[in-house]
Structure formats: structure tokens, C-alpha cells
């Protein structure tokens, strides 16, 4: 299953998840003209910037 990583600068897990699913849908449609049938959340994480603290959250999914 291909991995996709969605990102949200508003620290919204839902927004990051929707971004990852959008990426999966576009990639699937371009590569094999199919749709995404299932999604598995692999990891949810945030990265800390130097001075600003946690500003961005990421959701990593597998889609098939």
C-alpha cells in the first residue's frame, strides 16, 4: 500500500487526514484509474519548529 502524508498548519488532525486522503485519491486516479477502497492511519505526529513550538501536525496513511 502506498504511503501518503497529510499536513495541517492549524494543528487539526481532521484537516491533515483529509489532505492525505485527497493525495491518495488523486494519485490512484492518475496511476490506474481506480478509487481508494480502504485507508489505514499509520502515524499521527507533530514537528517542532525552532522558536515557535508545535505548529504543524501530520497524518500518515496507507491507501489501497
ROSE-4610 file (N, C-alpha, C; in Angstrom, 1 decimal, always signed):
// ROSE-4610
residu = [X/X/X/X/X/X/X/X/X/X/X/X/X/X/X/X/X/X/X/X/X/X/X/X/X/X/X/X/X/X/X/X/X/X/X/X/X/X/X/X/X/X/X/X/X/X/X/X/X/X/X/X/X/X/X/X/X/X/X/X/X/X/X/X/X/X/X/X/X/X/X/X/X/X/X/X/X/X/X/X/X/X/X/X/X/X/X/X/X/X/X/X/X/X/X/X/X/X/X/X/X/X/X/X/X/X/X/X/X/X/X/X/X/X/X/X/X/X/X/X/X/X/X/X/X/X/X/X/X/X/X/X/X/X/X/X/X/X/X/X/X/X/X/X/X/X/X/X/X/X/X/X/X/X/X/X/X/X/X/X/X/X/X/X/X/X/X/X/X/X/X/X/X/X/X/X/X/X/X/X/X/X/X/X/X/X/X/X/X/X/X/X]
num = [1/1/1/2/2/2/3/3/3/4/4/4/5/5/5/6/6/6/7/7/7/8/8/8/9/9/9/10/10/10/11/11/11/12/12/12/13/13/13/14/14/14/15/15/15/16/16/16/17/17/17/18/18/18/19/19/19/20/20/20/21/21/21/22/22/22/23/23/23/24/24/24/25/25/25/26/26/26/27/27/27/28/28/28/29/29/29/30/30/30/31/31/31/32/32/32/33/33/33/34/34/34/35/35/35/36/36/36/37/37/37/38/38/38/39/39/39/40/40/40/41/41/41/42/42/42/43/43/43/44/44/44/45/45/45/46/46/46/47/47/47/48/48/48/49/49/49/50/50/50/51/51/51/52/52/52/53/53/53/54/54/54/55/55/55/56/56/56/57/57/57/58/58/58/59/59/59/60/60/60/61/61/61/62/62/62/63/63/63/64/64/64]
x = [+0.8/+0.0/+0.9/+0.6/+1.4/+1.1/+2.1/+2.0/+1.7/+0.9/+0.6/+0.7/+1.2/+1.3/+0.6/-0.5/-1.2/-0.7/-0.9/-0.3/-1.3/-1.3/-2.2/-1.4/-1.4/-0.7/-1.5/-2.8/-3.7/-3.8/-2.9/-2.9/-4.2/-4.8/-6.1/-5.8/-6.1/-5.9/-6.8/-8.1/-9.0/-8.5/-8.0/-7.6/-6.4/-5.5/-4.3/-4.7/-5.7/-6.2/-6.9/-7.7/-8.4/-7.3/-6.3/-5.2/-4.5/-4.3/-3.6/-4.6/-5.9/-6.8/-7.0/-7.0/-7.0/-5.8/-4.6/-3.4/-3.6/-4.1/-4.3/-5.3/-6.4/-7.4/-6.9/-6.1/-5.6/-4.5/-3.7/-2.6/-3.2/-4.2/-4.9/-5.5/-6.2/-6.9/-6.0/-4.8/-3.8/-3.1/-2.8/-2.0/-2.7/-3.8/-4.5/-6.0/-6.5/-7.9/-8.8/-8.4/-9.2/-9.5/-10.2/-10.5/-9.9/-9.8/-9.3/-10.5/-10.2/-11.2/-11.0/-9.8/-9.6/-8.4/-8.4/-7.4/-7.0/-5.7/-5.3/-4.3/-4.7/-3.8/-2.6/-1.4/-0.2/+0.4/+0.4/+1.1/+0.5/+0.4/+0.0/+1.1/+1.7/+2.8/+2.9/+3.6/+3.8/+5.3/+5.7/+7.1/+7.3/+8.3/+8.6/+9.5/+9.1/+10.0/+10.9/+11.9/+12.9/+12.3/+11.7/+11.2/+9.7/+9.0/+7.5/+6.8/+7.5/+6.8/+6.1/+5.1/+4.4/+3.4/+3.6/+2.6/+2.0/+2.7/+2.2/+2.0/+0.9/+0.6/+0.5/+1.0/+1.0/+0.2/-0.5/-1.1/-0.6/+0.0/+0.5/-0.5/-0.9/-1.9/-1.3/-1.9/-1.7/-3.1/-3.1/-4.3/-4.3/-5.3/-5.4/-6.8]
y = [-1.2/+0.0/+1.2/+2.2/+3.4/+4.3/+5.0/+5.9/+7.3/+8.0/+9.4/+10.2/+11.4/+12.2/+13.5/+13.7/+14.9/+15.9/+17.1/+18.1/+19.2/+19.7/+20.8/+21.8/+23.1/+24.1/+24.6/+24.2/+24.6/+23.6/+22.6/+21.5/+20.7/+20.6/+19.8/+18.4/+17.4/+16.1/+15.8/+16.2/+16.0/+16.6/+17.9/+18.6/+17.8/+17.3/+16.6/+15.3/+14.6/+13.3/+13.5/+14.6/+14.9/+15.2/+15.9/+16.2/+14.9/+14.0/+12.7/+11.9/+11.8/+11.1/+11.7/+13.1/+13.8/+13.3/+13.3/+12.9/+11.5/+10.6/+9.2/+9.1/+9.8/+9.8/+10.3/+11.4/+11.9/+11.0/+10.4/+9.5/+8.2/+7.7/+6.4/+6.7/+7.8/+8.1/+8.3/+8.9/+9.2/+7.9/+7.1/+5.9/+4.7/+4.3/+3.1/+3.3/+4.6/+4.9/+4.1/+4.0/+3.4/+4.3/+3.8/+4.6/+4.0/+4.7/+4.3/+3.5/+2.2/+1.4/+1.4/+1.5/+1.5/+2.4/+2.9/+3.7/+3.3/+3.2/+2.8/+3.9/+4.5/+5.5/+4.8/+5.2/+4.6/+5.4/+6.7/+7.6/+9.0/+9.5/+11.0/+11.6/+12.7/+13.3/+14.8/+15.5/+16.9/+17.2/+18.2/+18.6/+19.9/+20.1/+21.3/+22.2/+23.4/+24.4/+25.1/+25.7/+26.2/+27.1/+28.2/+29.1/+29.0/+28.5/+28.6/+27.4/+26.4/+25.2/+24.4/+23.6/+22.8/+23.6/+23.6/+24.4/+23.5/+22.4/+21.6/+20.2/+19.6/+18.2/+17.4/+16.1/+15.3/+14.0/+13.5/+12.2/+11.4/+10.2/+9.3/+8.2/+7.9/+6.8/+5.9/+4.7/+3.7/+3.6/+3.7/+3.6/+2.5/+1.8/+0.8/+0.7]
z = [+0.0/+0.0/+0.0/-0.8/-0.9/+0.4/+0.8/+2.0/+1.5/+2.2/+1.9/+3.3/+3.2/+4.4/+4.2/+5.0/+5.0/+6.1/+5.9/+6.8/+7.1/+8.3/+8.7/+9.6/+9.1/+9.9/+11.1/+11.1/+12.2/+13.3/+13.3/+14.3/+14.3/+13.2/+13.0/+12.5/+13.3/+12.8/+11.6/+11.7/+10.6/+9.3/+9.4/+8.2/+7.6/+8.4/+7.9/+7.3/+7.9/+7.4/+6.0/+5.9/+4.7/+3.6/+3.9/+3.0/+2.5/+3.4/+3.0/+2.1/+2.4/+1.6/+0.2/+0.2/-1.1/-2.0/-1.4/-2.2/-2.7/-1.9/-2.3/-3.4/-3.3/-4.4/-5.7/-5.7/-6.9/-7.5/-6.7/-7.2/-7.8/-7.1/-7.6/-8.9/-9.0/-10.3/-11.4/-11.2/-12.2/-12.6/-11.7/-12.0/-12.6/-12.0/-12.5/-12.8/-12.7/-13.0/-12.1/-10.8/-9.8/-8.7/-7.7/-6.5/-5.3/-4.2/-2.9/-2.2/-1.8/-1.2/+0.3/+0.8/+2.2/+2.6/+3.8/+4.3/+5.7/+6.0/+7.3/+7.9/+9.0/+9.6/+10.2/+9.8/+10.3/+11.4/+11.3/+12.3/+12.3/+13.5/+13.7/+14.5/+14.0/+14.7/+14.4/+15.2/+15.0/+15.0/+14.3/+14.3/+14.9/+15.7/+16.4/+15.6/+15.4/+14.8/+15.9/+15.5/+16.4/+17.5/+17.2/+18.2/+18.4/+17.5/+17.5/+18.2/+18.6/+19.2/+18.1/+18.5/+17.6/+16.8/+15.5/+14.6/+13.5/+13.2/+12.1/+12.6/+12.2/+12.5/+11.2/+11.3/+10.1/+10.4/+9.4/+9.5/+8.3/+8.6/+7.6/+7.4/+6.2/+5.9/+4.8/+4.8/+3.7/+3.1/+1.7/+1.0/-0.1/-0.2/-1.2/-1.8]
